[in-house]
Every structure is written in C-alpha cells, then in structure tokens.
C-alpha cells in the first residue's frame, strides 16, 4: 500500500470508475491522488497525472488533459527506470490534448519534442504517431507542403509497424491536404484508396465521405457536395460520431452558400453549437472563417458570443494565450470521444 493511504484509496476509486467507462468521474480522483503523492513520490504522482490526463481527454476536457500531461512531464525523475519511454508517451499525449483543444502552435511544439524522443528511442509506432500529429498541426498552421510530407512519412511508418488502420488515416489526411493545395486528382486518388483500405478493415468511412463531399465543393460541384454531406448528416452512424457530424454540417453550410444563404447560416449555427459542446475541437478552425463569410454575405453582424469565440480560437491556434486553468469538479461536458494517446 502507498505510504499515503488516501492516495491508494483515491486511485482505487478512480480505477473502478474508469473500468466502467465513467472517465469523467475518474479524472478528478486521479488528479487529487496525484496532488497528494507529489511530495513523497514524484514518479508515482507523474503516473497518476498521466492517468488523469487520459481520462480528461477521453471525457472531452482537452485543456484539463493538457495541464495534467504537462504536470506529469515535469515530475518524471531523472532516475526513473524508463524515463525516456515515459517522456515519449507523455509528450505524445500532450500533443493530442493540445490539438484537441485547438491549441495548434503549442501542439506543434509538443509534437516536435515527441518526434525527437521517439526517433532517439527507435520506437516505430511512436515515430509514426508523432509524424501524424505534426502533420495535423502543420496543416492548421498553413504549412501544406510540410503537412503532406509528414503524412506520407507517417503512412510509411504505420505500414512498417503493421498498423493498417492508422496508415489509411494518414492517407485520408494526405488527401485532405492535397485538396487544400488545389491538387484535386491527387486528393481524389488518396481519399478513394483510404476508403477502400478502411472498408476492407470493416471500419467506418463516414469521415472520408465528408472529405469527398468537400472535394466536390472545391471543384465547383456544390449540388453534389451538399448531397454527400447530407447523406452523412442523415445517417444513423452520425449520431454516435459527433465530430464527423460537425464536419458534415460545415461542408453543408459551405455548399448551401451558392443557392440558399439562410440554410447555410442554419447549418453553420448548428455546427458552432455542436463544436462548443464538444470542447472546441480543431474543426472550429475551418468552421469559424466560414461563419464570418456567411454573415458578411448576408449583411449580418456577428453577435458578441460569436465574436468572442472567433477571437478565442484565433488565439488558441497561434498560441497567443493559454487558458487559465481548469476545474477539478465532476464531469462537465459532452460526448466521450476516442483517444489515441499512449498510456503513461
């Protein structure tokens, strides 16, 4: 038993919640246990902060997760038996948390550190994930050429590690970047190959379907684009995948601009409300500029809420400020999302 019985009790309670899928309730218990363990056993506290961060991220609290992972990094001792491996996992998790909170500049910084550590340790899976995460950050920072390079490298590394699903996701994101760059044939080829690979694995292709709808829009086919987006919106599957639903609403709003500005505004408002409920995911970085354009075209003024959100997301993207902490209270938000970090 831990030297502090309260630490052991809190950790045991957190584990019970976590094994039942109640990560929002496990999170504050792990965090409190970590606080109590810091003075006596920094490495144990680091482990607990890492678990708190994993629970926070899975529950949709990206800022809280990032704060936990930063604390976990700071507490790893120099004589930890697996210091390098632990730091590699923690920086990967920190990158994921910062990205999910739309803190893209900070995610890029953490991602670079994760990649350096992964390459130093020769861990192929960790290298692949670090390359992939950096590609996501580069895309949102406007580095499309570098993003494409990183996604290609990530795909190669995933295939070498035998991670076929993740390799397909890297290819999907490569298609996304080709579309950004106006390379429509390359985008179409990448997305359709990713579709095939996901389908062979029996996995959802809804997100790729949204990206194909976006590609049709980029090519000027707003009717086909809207039809593709609405197909995803109306699918039962979308009810259990809110982030894909959000992306489909964004494409529907953009596609509706050409024929029905009122409908476009409705789709955009629904998308913003959903994004806020999900904890400000990166999809807002594509959505908010569209919202501003739609309001300008409709000769409407952004309300104060939308102005504040647009200012906040801009600051998050470029690291102009850091949110001032978070609450230790019970689970406060939204949908539970998939978490692809590594257990610290």
N, C-alpha and C positions, 0 to 999 in steps of 0.2 A: 504494500500500500504506500502511496505517496506520503512524504513527510507531512504534508498538509492534508488532513482528511477531507477538508472541504473541496480541494481540487479534485480529488478522486471521486467524491460524490457528484460534483457538477459534471465531470467528464462522463461518468456512467449514465447520468440522466440524459446528457446530450446524445450519447450513443443510442440510447433507446429511442429517442425522437427521430434520430437520423435513419436508423434501420427501418422505421415505419414510414419514411418519406416525408416526415414533418420537419424539413430542414429549417424553416423559418423559426421554429421553436428551439431547435438545436443550436442555432447560431449564437444567441446571447449567452447561453450556458457555456459554450466553448470559450467565448470571449471573456466571460467573468473568470473561468478557471485559468485562462492564460494570464490574466492580470495578477491573480493570486500567486501563480507559480514563478513569476518573473524574477523575484529577488533570490529565491532559493535554487532554481534550476532553469537558467535561460534557455537551454536546448529543449527542455520539456515545454516551456512556455512557447517557444517558436513552433513546435509541433502543434500545440493547441491553437495558436493564432492561425496557422495554416488550415486547420480543420474548420475554424470559424469562418475564414475567408471562403473556403469551398462551399460551405452551407449558405453564406450570404449571397454568393454569386448564383448558386442554383435557385435561390429564392427570389432573384431579380434585384438584389441590392448591390449594384456594381461599385458604387462609391465606398460603401462599407467594406466590401470584399477587398478593394484596393488598399484601404487603410490597414486591414488585417494582414495582408500579404507583405506590406512594407514593414510592419512591426515584426513579422516572422523573419524577414530577411535580416533586420537589424540585430536580432537576438541569436542567430546561429553562431556558436562559439568557434574559435579558431582550431580547437582540438576535437571538434565533432568528428565521429568516425567516418561519416560520409558527407563532409562539408560541401564538397564540390557538387555532388549529385543533388543534395538538398537545395543548394542555391540555384542550380539549374532548373529544378522543378518549381521553386518559388518564383523565380523571375518569369517563367512561362505562365504561371498562374496570374502573376501581377499584370503581365501584358494582356491576358484575356480579360481581366477585370477592367482595366483602363479602357480597352477597346469597347467593351460592352457599355461603358458609361460615356461613350463618345469623346473620351479624352485622348485624342489621336496622337498629338505630339508627344505626350507622356508615354503612350503605348509604344510609339516608335523607339523612344529611348530605352524603355524596359526590354523591348524586343531585341534590340541590338545587344544588350547585355546577355539576354537569354541565348542568343545565337553564339556569341563568343564562348560562353560557358559550355554549350552543347558541343561546339566544334573542338574545344580543348579536351573534353571528356570522350570524344568519339562516339557519342550516342546518336545513332542514325535516326531513331524516332524523334528524339528531342530536336535534332537538327532540322528535320522535315517540318515539325510544328513551328519552330522559330522562323524558318523561311516563309511559311504560310502566313503567320501572324504579321510579319514585316510587310508582306505583300498587301495585306488588308490596309495597314497603316499608310503605306506609300500611295495607294490608290486614293484615299481620302485626303492626302496632303497634295495631290495633284501630280505625283511622280509616276505617271502611267507607264513609261518605258521601264523604269526600275521595278514597278509592280509586276509587269508582265514577266520580266526576267526572274523575279523571286518566285512567282507561281510555277514557272517551268521547272526551276530547280527544286521546289517543294514537291512537285509531282514526281520527278525522278527519284527523289529521296524516299517518298512514300512507297513507290513501287519497289524500290530496293529493300525496304523494310517489310514488304508484304502487306501493306495497308491499302487495299484496293479501293475501299470506300473513300478514304481521305484523298487518294490520288484523283478520284473522279471529282471531288470537291475542288481540288486545286485546278483541274481543267475547267470546271464550271467558272471559277473566278477568273481564269485566264480569258475565257470568252467574254466575261463581263468587262474586262479591261480593253480587249480588242474593240468592243462596242464603244467604249468611251473615246477611243482613238479614231473612230470612224472606219475601222478595218472590218467591214461588215461580213465579208466572205469568211475571213478567219474566225470571227466571232461565231457565226452560224455553225461552222465546222466543229469548233471546240465545244459549243453547247450541245450539239446533237450527239457527239461522241460521249460527252459526260452523261447525257440522258440514257444512252444505251448501256453504259457501264453501271449506272445506278439501277436501271431496270433489271439487268442480269442478276444483280445482288438482291433484288426484291425490295429495294428501298424507294422512298418517295422521290418523285421527280417534280413535285409542285413548284419548288423554288426555281428549278431550271425552266419550267414552263413560264413563270413570271418573267425571267430574263429573256426568253424568246419573244414574249409579248413586247417587252421594252425594245428589243432589237427591231421588231417590225415598226415600232413607232419611230425609231431613229432613221429608218429607211423611208419614212413618209406614209406608211400604211396605218393610219390612226384607227380605221374601222377594224382591221384585223387585230391590231394591238388591244383595242378595247374588248373585243370578243375573247381574246386569250386571257386577259386579266379577269374579266367577269366569270369565266369558267372556273378559275381558281377560287375567286371570292365565293361562288355559289357551291363549291364542293364541300361535302361534309368534313373532309380531312382538314380543311382550313380552320375549323372550329377548335382543333387541338394543336394548331400551329400558328399562333398569333403573329409571329414575326413575318412569316410568309404572307399571311393575310394583310399585314401592314404594307408590305412591298407591292402586293397586287392592288391595293387601294391607291397607292402612289401612282402606279402605271395607269390605272383607270382615270385618275384625276388629270394626268398629263394628256392622255389620249382624248378625253372629253373636251379639251380646250377648243378644238377645231370646230365643234358643232353645237356644244351645249355648255356654256360657261357656268351656268347655275349648277348643273350636275357636277362639273369639275370641282367647284367650290365645296359642294356637299361631300364628295369623296375625300377631298383634302382635309376637311374639318374632321371627318370620321377617323382619318389616318392620324391626324395630330392627337386627337383624344386617346386613341389606342396607344400611340407611341409614348405619351406621358404616363399612361397606366403601366407600361412595360418598363419604366425606369429610364427613358431617354436613350434608346438604342441607336446605333450608328445610322440606321435607316433615316433618322431625322435629318442627317446631313444632306441627303438628297431631297427630302420632302420640303424642308423649310424654304429653300430658294424658290421652289415651285409655288408654294403658298404665297410668297411675296409677289411673284409674277402674276398669279391669278388675281390677286387683289388689285394690282395696278391695272390689269386689263379690264377689270370690272369697275374701275374707278371707285374702289373702296379703300378705306383707311384701315390698316391693321389695328386691332384693339390692343389694349395695354398688355393683356396676357400674352398675345402672340408676339408683340414686340420684345417683351422680357424673355420669352423662350428663345427667340431668334438670337438675341444678344448673348444669352447664356450658352447656347450651342456653339456659336462662333468662338466664344472664349474657351470652351472646353476643347474644341478641335485643335486650336493653336496653342493651348497651354498658357493662356493669359491669366488664369486664376485657378486656384484649387478649391473645391467645395470645402466649407468649414466644418469638417467632422460629420458625425452621424450619430444616430440614436442607438442605444443598446436595448431598446424596448422590444416587445413582441413583433412577430411578423406583420409588416405594414403594407405589403404590396403584392399584388398581381399574380401573374401566371408563373408557374415554375418552368424554367427553360433548361434545355440541355446544356451540359457543362463539359467542356473538353479539356480541362486542365489536368494536371498530374497531382495525385495525392501527395501532400507534403509530409 
